[in-house]
Amino acid sequence: MDAGYQMYIDHVPDADLQMLLEVNKKGFDLFNELPVGDRLDYTISYDFHLTNGRHSRLIHHHLTPILLSDVGRIWLALCTVSLAATDEPGHIIMQKNGERSYFEYSALRHKWEKKEGITLSETERDVLRLSAQGYTMNDIADRLCKSVDTIKACKRNLFAKIGVKNIAEALFHATNYQMI
């Protein structure tokens, strides 16, 4: 067996490993249905646990194709790994760069579902960008010429709109789903 896959067998819990095997198969099935000319514009990402001894970390894995073979299959891909901002495995999406819509994989229904992305207002995008740069709510209010209460309300509405609990999750979600 390839040493790359052995790492998954050795360091991914069984339930997450089964999910990864399913995502791998279904992800390639969907990818191979895409027009060959568009395939380098898509990315796939998902969350799963990695274990090391008794320690387990939920990570976010993001795969971007870089080169295709002569028949349009992925030959080389860039994979990035970061800590997940969510608290459970899954969150499997495939998205074309620059597009709001995306495919989300339903592990319950075992199929890809096309979803429409959320559109953020200019103020919501500004609040996210400035938060990512480390600005406080007072700083953001000053920079956007709005009251602190307006910024607080904007953040509350933003969290509800995208279904998150805090700014870290909001930034992660907005980046992942290409909202900013």
MIGUVO-562773 format. One record per residue: residue in one letter; z, x, y of N, C-alpha, C in turn. Coordinates in steps of 0.05 Angstrom, whole numbers, plus 5000, padded with zeros to 4 digits. Example, Ala and Ser with C-alpha at 12.3 -4.5 7.8 and 13.67 -1.06 7.14 Angstrom:
2
<'a'; <5156; 5264; 4886>; <5156; 5246; 4910>; <5156; 5264; 4934>>
<'s'; <5142; 5257; 4955>; <5143; 5273; 4979>; <5157; 5258; 5001>>
END
This chain:
180
<'m'; <5000; 5017; 4976>; <5000; 5000; 5000>; <5000; 5018; 5025>>
<'d'; <4987; 5009; 5045>; <4985; 5023; 5070>; <5012; 5027; 5083>>
<'a'; <5018; 5051; 5093>; <5045; 5056; 5105>; <5051; 5037; 5128>>
<'g'; <5031; 5029; 5143>; <5036; 5010; 5165>; <5048; 4984; 5155>>
<'y'; <5037; 4973; 5134>; <5047; 4947; 5124>; <5074; 4951; 5110>>
<'q'; <5079; 4975; 5099>; <5105; 4980; 5086>; <5128; 4978; 5106>>
<'m'; <5123; 4985; 5131>; <5144; 4983; 5151>; <5152; 4953; 5154>>
<'y'; <5133; 4935; 5153>; <5140; 4907; 5155>; <5156; 4898; 5131>>
<'i'; <5148; 4906; 5108>; <5162; 4899; 5083>; <5191; 4909; 5084>>
<'d'; <5194; 4933; 5094>; <5221; 4946; 5094>; <5239; 4936; 5117>>
<'h'; <5227; 4927; 5139>; <5243; 4921; 5163>; <5240; 4893; 5175>>
<'v'; <5228; 4875; 5161>; <5225; 4848; 5171>; <5238; 4829; 5151>>
<'p'; <5256; 4811; 5160>; <5268; 4792; 5141>; <5247; 4775; 5127>>
<'d'; <5253; 4766; 5103>; <5234; 4752; 5086>; <5221; 4728; 5101>>
<'a'; <5237; 4711; 5114>; <5226; 4688; 5128>; <5206; 4696; 5149>>
<'d'; <5213; 4716; 5165>; <5194; 4726; 5186>; <5170; 4739; 5173>>
<'l'; <5174; 4753; 5151>; <5151; 4766; 5138>; <5131; 4745; 5128>>
<'q'; <5141; 4723; 5117>; <5123; 4702; 5108>; <5107; 4691; 5132>>
<'m'; <5121; 4687; 5155>; <5108; 4678; 5179>; <5086; 4698; 5188>>
<'l'; <5092; 4724; 5187>; <5073; 4745; 5195>; <5049; 4745; 5177>>
<'l'; <5053; 4741; 5151>; <5030; 4741; 5132>; <5012; 4717; 5138>>
<'e'; <5025; 4694; 5144>; <5009; 4670; 5150>; <4994; 4674; 5177>>
<'v'; <5008; 4684; 5197>; <4996; 4689; 5223>; <4973; 4709; 5221>>
<'n'; <4976; 4729; 5205>; <4955; 4749; 5202>; <4930; 4736; 5190>>
<'k'; <4933; 4720; 5170>; <4910; 4707; 5157>; <4898; 4686; 5177>>
<'k'; <4914; 4668; 5187>; <4904; 4647; 5205>; <4893; 4659; 5231>>
<'g'; <4906; 4680; 5241>; <4897; 4693; 5265>; <4869; 4705; 5262>>
<'f'; <4865; 4719; 5240>; <4838; 4730; 5235>; <4817; 4708; 5230>>
<'d'; <4826; 4686; 5217>; <4807; 4664; 5213>; <4798; 4653; 5240>>
<'l'; <4816; 4648; 5258>; <4809; 4638; 5284>; <4793; 4658; 5300>>
<'f'; <4801; 4683; 5299>; <4787; 4705; 5313>; <4758; 4707; 5304>>
<'n'; <4754; 4704; 5278>; <4727; 4707; 5267>; <4709; 4683; 5273>>
<'e'; <4721; 4661; 5283>; <4706; 4637; 5291>; <4696; 4640; 5320>>
<'l'; <4709; 4658; 5335>; <4702; 4662; 5364>; <4675; 4675; 5366>>
<'p'; <4660; 4670; 5388>; <4635; 4685; 5392>; <4640; 4715; 5393>>
<'v'; <4624; 4730; 5379>; <4629; 4759; 5378>; <4631; 4771; 5406>>
<'g'; <4614; 4762; 5424>; <4614; 4772; 5452>; <4640; 4767; 5467>>
<'d'; <4656; 4748; 5458>; <4681; 4742; 5472>; <4706; 4754; 5459>>
<'r'; <4703; 4765; 5435>; <4726; 4773; 5419>; <4744; 4794; 5432>>
<'l'; <4733; 4812; 5448>; <4750; 4832; 5461>; <4765; 4821; 5484>>
<'d'; <4760; 4796; 5492>; <4774; 4783; 5514>; <4799; 4768; 5505>>
<'y'; <4804; 4767; 5479>; <4826; 4752; 5469>; <4850; 4770; 5461>>
<'t'; <4874; 4759; 5463>; <4897; 4773; 5453>; <4913; 4753; 5436>>
<'i'; <4930; 4764; 5418>; <4948; 4747; 5403>; <4976; 4759; 5406>>
<'s'; <4996; 4742; 5408>; <5023; 4751; 5410>; <5042; 4732; 5395>>
<'y'; <5064; 4743; 5386>; <5084; 4728; 5371>; <5110; 4743; 5370>>
<'d'; <5131; 4729; 5363>; <5158; 4741; 5362>; <5168; 4741; 5333>>
<'f'; <5181; 4763; 5325>; <5193; 4764; 5298>; <5216; 4784; 5299>>
<'h'; <5233; 4783; 5278>; <5256; 4801; 5276>; <5248; 4828; 5263>>
<'l'; <5259; 4849; 5273>; <5258; 4875; 5260>; <5287; 4883; 5254>>
<'t'; <5292; 4892; 5230>; <5319; 4900; 5222>; <5320; 4930; 5218>>
<'n'; <5344; 4941; 5223>; <5350; 4969; 5217>; <5379; 4969; 5208>>
<'g'; <5382; 4970; 5182>; <5409; 4968; 5171>; <5419; 4940; 5175>>
<'r'; <5442; 4938; 5188>; <5454; 4911; 5193>; <5445; 4900; 5220>>
<'h'; <5431; 4916; 5236>; <5422; 4907; 5262>; <5395; 4894; 5261>>
<'s'; <5393; 4872; 5276>; <5367; 4857; 5277>; <5361; 4852; 5306>>
<'r'; <5335; 4856; 5313>; <5326; 4852; 5341>; <5302; 4833; 5339>>
<'l'; <5301; 4814; 5357>; <5277; 4797; 5359>; <5258; 4811; 5378>>
<'i'; <5235; 4816; 5368>; <5215; 4831; 5385>; <5191; 4813; 5390>>
<'h'; <5177; 4821; 5411>; <5152; 4808; 5419>; <5129; 4828; 5413>>
<'h'; <5110; 4819; 5397>; <5088; 4836; 5388>; <5063; 4825; 5401>>
<'h'; <5048; 4842; 5414>; <5024; 4834; 5429>; <5001; 4852; 5420>>
<'l'; <4979; 4840; 5410>; <4957; 4854; 5399>; <4932; 4848; 5415>>
<'t'; <4919; 4870; 5425>; <4894; 4867; 5440>; <4872; 4883; 5427>>
<'p'; <4851; 4870; 5418>; <4828; 4885; 5406>; <4815; 4904; 5427>>
<'i'; <4808; 4928; 5418>; <4795; 4947; 5436>; <4767; 4953; 5427>>
<'l'; <4763; 4956; 5400>; <4736; 4961; 5389>; <4731; 4942; 5366>>
<'l'; <4706; 4934; 5363>; <4698; 4917; 5340>; <4680; 4933; 5323>>
<'s'; <4679; 4926; 5297>; <4660; 4938; 5278>; <4632; 4927; 5284>>
<'d'; <4613; 4937; 5269>; <4586; 4927; 5272>; <4583; 4897; 5266>>
<'v'; <4601; 4887; 5249>; <4600; 4859; 5242>; <4619; 4841; 5258>>
<'g'; <4631; 4853; 5279>; <4648; 4838; 5297>; <4677; 4835; 5290>>
<'r'; <4686; 4851; 5270>; <4714; 4850; 5262>; <4730; 4871; 5279>>
<'i'; <4756; 4867; 5281>; <4773; 4886; 5296>; <4773; 4912; 5281>>
<'w'; <4765; 4933; 5295>; <4765; 4960; 5284>; <4789; 4976; 5295>>
<'l'; <4794; 4972; 5321>; <4816; 4985; 5335>; <4829; 4966; 5354>>
<'a'; <4856; 4966; 5354>; <4871; 4947; 5371>; <4894; 4962; 5384>>
<'l'; <4902; 4953; 5408>; <4926; 4963; 5421>; <4948; 4943; 5415>>
<'c'; <4970; 4953; 5404>; <4993; 4936; 5398>; <5016; 4945; 5415>>
<'t'; <5029; 4927; 5429>; <5052; 4933; 5444>; <5076; 4917; 5433>>
<'v'; <5099; 4929; 5435>; <5123; 4916; 5425>; <5144; 4917; 5447>>
<'s'; <5157; 4895; 5452>; <5179; 4894; 5471>; <5200; 4875; 5460>>
<'l'; <5223; 4875; 5472>; <5244; 4856; 5464>; <5234; 4828; 5472>>
<'a'; <5239; 4809; 5455>; <5230; 4781; 5460>; <5249; 4769; 5480>>
<'a'; <5239; 4752; 5497>; <5255; 4737; 5517>; <5265; 4711; 5505>>
<'t'; <5255; 4704; 5481>; <5263; 4679; 5468>; <5285; 4685; 5448>>
<'d'; <5295; 4665; 5435>; <5317; 4669; 5417>; <5310; 4662; 5388>>
<'e'; <5285; 4657; 5382>; <5276; 4651; 5355>; <5248; 4662; 5350>>
<'p'; <5242; 4668; 5325>; <5216; 4678; 5318>; <5194; 4656; 5322>>
<'g'; <5170; 4665; 5323>; <5147; 4647; 5326>; <5133; 4651; 5353>>
<'h'; <5130; 4630; 5368>; <5116; 4631; 5394>; <5090; 4646; 5392>>
<'i'; <5073; 4636; 5374>; <5048; 4649; 5367>; <5026; 4638; 5384>>
<'i'; <5014; 4655; 5400>; <4992; 4645; 5417>; <4968; 4665; 5416>>
<'m'; <4944; 4654; 5419>; <4920; 4669; 5423>; <4907; 4659; 5448>>
<'q'; <4901; 4677; 5466>; <4891; 4669; 5492>; <4869; 4687; 5502>>
<'k'; <4849; 4675; 5515>; <4827; 4691; 5527>; <4836; 4699; 5555>>
<'n'; <4831; 4725; 5561>; <4838; 4735; 5588>; <4826; 4718; 5610>>
<'g'; <4842; 4712; 5630>; <4832; 4697; 5653>; <4830; 4667; 5649>>
<'e'; <4838; 4657; 5626>; <4837; 4628; 5622>; <4864; 4616; 5619>>
<'r'; <4867; 4592; 5630>; <4893; 4578; 5629>; <4898; 4566; 5601>>
<'s'; <4878; 4556; 5588>; <4882; 4544; 5562>; <4886; 4566; 5541>>
<'y'; <4898; 4559; 5519>; <4904; 4578; 5498>; <4907; 4564; 5471>>
<'f'; <4907; 4579; 5449>; <4913; 4568; 5423>; <4942; 4574; 5416>>
<'e'; <4956; 4555; 5406>; <4983; 4559; 5396>; <4984; 4552; 5366>>
<'y'; <4996; 4570; 5351>; <4997; 4565; 5322>; <5022; 4549; 5315>>
<'s'; <5018; 4527; 5301>; <5040; 4510; 5292>; <5047; 4518; 5263>>
<'a'; <5070; 4530; 5260>; <5079; 4539; 5233>; <5086; 4514; 5216>>
<'l'; <5093; 4492; 5229>; <5099; 4467; 5214>; <5074; 4454; 5203>>
<'r'; <5053; 4454; 5220>; <5027; 4441; 5211>; <5007; 4461; 5200>>
<'h'; <5014; 4487; 5202>; <4997; 4508; 5191>; <4969; 4508; 5203>>
<'k'; <4968; 4504; 5229>; <4942; 4504; 5242>; <4944; 4511; 5272>>
<'w'; <4922; 4520; 5283>; <4920; 4526; 5311>; <4915; 4501; 5327>>
<'e'; <4929; 4499; 5350>; <4925; 4476; 5367>; <4918; 4486; 5395>>
<'k'; <4897; 4474; 5407>; <4889; 4482; 5434>; <4907; 4469; 5454>>
<'k'; <4917; 4484; 5472>; <4936; 4475; 5493>; <4925; 4481; 5520>>
<'e'; <4932; 4464; 5539>; <4925; 4470; 5567>; <4949; 4484; 5580>>
<'g'; <4943; 4505; 5594>; <4964; 4520; 5607>; <4975; 4506; 5631>>
<'i'; <4997; 4515; 5641>; <5010; 4503; 5664>; <5000; 4518; 5689>>
<'t'; <4995; 4503; 5710>; <4986; 4515; 5735>; <5011; 4517; 5753>>
<'l'; <5015; 4540; 5764>; <5038; 4545; 5782>; <5028; 4543; 5811>>
<'s'; <5045; 4534; 5828>; <5039; 4533; 5857>; <5040; 4562; 5867>>
<'e'; <5029; 4566; 5891>; <5030; 4593; 5903>; <5058; 4602; 5907>>
<'t'; <5076; 4583; 5916>; <5104; 4590; 5921>; <5117; 4598; 5894>>
<'e'; <5112; 4583; 5873>; <5124; 4590; 5847>; <5115; 4617; 5838>>
<'r'; <5089; 4624; 5841>; <5080; 4650; 5834>; <5093; 4672; 5851>>
<'d'; <5095; 4666; 5877>; <5108; 4686; 5895>; <5138; 4690; 5887>>
<'v'; <5152; 4669; 5880>; <5180; 4672; 5872>; <5182; 4689; 5847>>
<'l'; <5164; 4684; 5828>; <5164; 4700; 5803>; <5158; 4729; 5809>>
<'r'; <5137; 4735; 5825>; <5130; 4763; 5831>; <5153; 4777; 5845>>
<'l'; <5164; 4764; 5865>; <5186; 4777; 5880>; <5211; 4781; 5863>>
<'s'; <5216; 4762; 5845>; <5239; 4765; 5827>; <5234; 4789; 5808>>
<'a'; <5209; 4792; 5799>; <5203; 4814; 5781>; <5206; 4841; 5796>>
<'q'; <5203; 4840; 5822>; <5206; 4865; 5838>; <5235; 4870; 5845>>
<'g'; <5253; 4852; 5836>; <5282; 4856; 5840>; <5294; 4844; 5866>>
<'y'; <5278; 4828; 5880>; <5289; 4816; 5904>; <5309; 4794; 5898>>
<'t'; <5329; 4792; 5914>; <5350; 4770; 5912>; <5338; 4744; 5923>>
<'m'; <5352; 4723; 5918>; <5343; 4697; 5929>; <5342; 4697; 5959>>
<'n'; <5361; 4710; 5972>; <5361; 4713; 6001>; <5336; 4728; 6010>>
<'d'; <5331; 4750; 5997>; <5307; 4767; 6003>; <5281; 4750; 6000>>
<'i'; <5280; 4736; 5978>; <5256; 4720; 5973>; <5252; 4699; 5995>>
<'a'; <5274; 4685; 6002>; <5273; 4665; 6023>; <5263; 4677; 6049>>
<'d'; <5273; 4701; 6056>; <5265; 4714; 6080>; <5235; 4721; 6079>>
<'r'; <5226; 4733; 6057>; <5198; 4741; 6055>; <5179; 4717; 6055>>
<'l'; <5187; 4695; 6044>; <5170; 4671; 6043>; <5174; 4652; 6066>>
<'c'; <5193; 4659; 6084>; <5199; 4642; 6107>; <5208; 4614; 6099>>
<'k'; <5225; 4613; 6079>; <5236; 4588; 6069>; <5266; 4591; 6067>>
<'s'; <5280; 4568; 6064>; <5309; 4569; 6062>; <5317; 4577; 6033>>
<'v'; <5341; 4587; 6031>; <5351; 4595; 6004>; <5352; 4570; 5986>>
<'d'; <5360; 4547; 5998>; <5360; 4522; 5982>; <5332; 4515; 5971>>
<'t'; <5312; 4520; 5987>; <5284; 4515; 5978>; <5277; 4533; 5955>>
<'i'; <5285; 4558; 5956>; <5279; 4578; 5935>; <5295; 4570; 5910>>
<'k'; <5320; 4561; 5913>; <5336; 4552; 5890>; <5322; 4528; 5876>>
<'a'; <5314; 4509; 5893>; <5300; 4485; 5882>; <5274; 4493; 5868>>
<'c'; <5259; 4511; 5880>; <5234; 4521; 5868>; <5239; 4533; 5841>>
<'k'; <5260; 4550; 5839>; <5267; 4562; 5813>; <5275; 4541; 5792>>
<'r'; <5292; 4522; 5800>; <5300; 4501; 5782>; <5276; 4485; 5771>>
<'n'; <5258; 4478; 5790>; <5234; 4463; 5782>; <5216; 4480; 5764>>
<'l'; <5214; 4505; 5771>; <5197; 4524; 5755>; <5208; 4526; 5727>>
<'f'; <5234; 4530; 5724>; <5246; 4532; 5698>; <5241; 4507; 5681>>
<'a'; <5244; 4484; 5693>; <5239; 4458; 5679>; <5210; 4456; 5672>>
<'k'; <5192; 4464; 5690>; <5163; 4461; 5685>; <5154; 4477; 5661>>
<'i'; <5165; 4502; 5658>; <5156; 4519; 5636>; <5175; 4520; 5613>>
<'g'; <5197; 4505; 5615>; <5216; 4502; 5593>; <5232; 4527; 5586>>
<'v'; <5243; 4539; 5607>; <5260; 4563; 5604>; <5287; 4559; 5617>>
<'k'; <5305; 4578; 5612>; <5332; 4575; 5623>; <5339; 4595; 5645>>
<'n'; <5324; 4617; 5648>; <5331; 4637; 5668>; <5306; 4652; 5677>>
<'i'; <5310; 4669; 5697>; <5287; 4683; 5709>; <5274; 4702; 5690>>
<'a'; <5290; 4715; 5672>; <5278; 4734; 5653>; <5259; 4719; 5634>>
<'e'; <5267; 4696; 5624>; <5249; 4680; 5607>; <5225; 4670; 5623>>
<'a'; <5229; 4662; 5647>; <5207; 4652; 5664>; <5186; 4674; 5668>>
<'l'; <5195; 4698; 5675>; <5177; 4720; 5679>; <5162; 4727; 5653>>
<'f'; <5176; 4728; 5631>; <5164; 4734; 5605>; <5142; 4713; 5599>>
<'h'; <5150; 4687; 5602>; <5132; 4665; 5595>; <5107; 4666; 5614>>
<'a'; <5112; 4669; 5640>; <5090; 4669; 5659>; <5071; 4692; 5654>>
<'t'; <5082; 4715; 5646>; <5065; 4738; 5641>; <5049; 4734; 5615>>
<'n'; <5063; 4724; 5594>; <5051; 4720; 5568>; <5028; 4699; 5569>>
<'y'; <5032; 4678; 5585>; <5013; 4657; 5586>; <4994; 4660; 5610>>
<'q'; <4993; 4684; 5621>; <4975; 4691; 5643>; <4977; 4672; 5667>>
<'m'; <5001; 4665; 5675>; <5005; 4648; 5698>; <5007; 4663; 5724>>
<'i'; <5014; 4689; 5721>; <5016; 4706; 5745>; <4999; 4731; 5741>>
END
